[in-house]
């Protein structure tokens, strides 16, 4: 059995440590108005894709 201690510094940031590998990774913090949610409706596929592009850009994925 393994125990993991999470420091307050890590909890306060968006950086986490994978308990299996020990690798660090970041959780993207994106404004709520750019986050896609289940049940959202769009006027067109283009509108949906536009919001998706804004989200991935804000998350630092592109």
C-alpha positions, 0 to 999 in steps of 0.5 A: 500500500502506498501513501501520497502526501500532497503539499499545500503548494501543489494543491494551490496550483494547477500542477499535479503528480501522477501517483503511478508514474510520479510524472507531473502534469498540469490541469488547465484552468479555463474560463467557465464561458469557454467550457463545453458542457453537456446539453449545450446547443449551437446554431451551427456546427461552425459555432460549436467548432468556434467555441471548441477552438477557443477552449483548446487555445485557452487550455494551451492545447494548441 
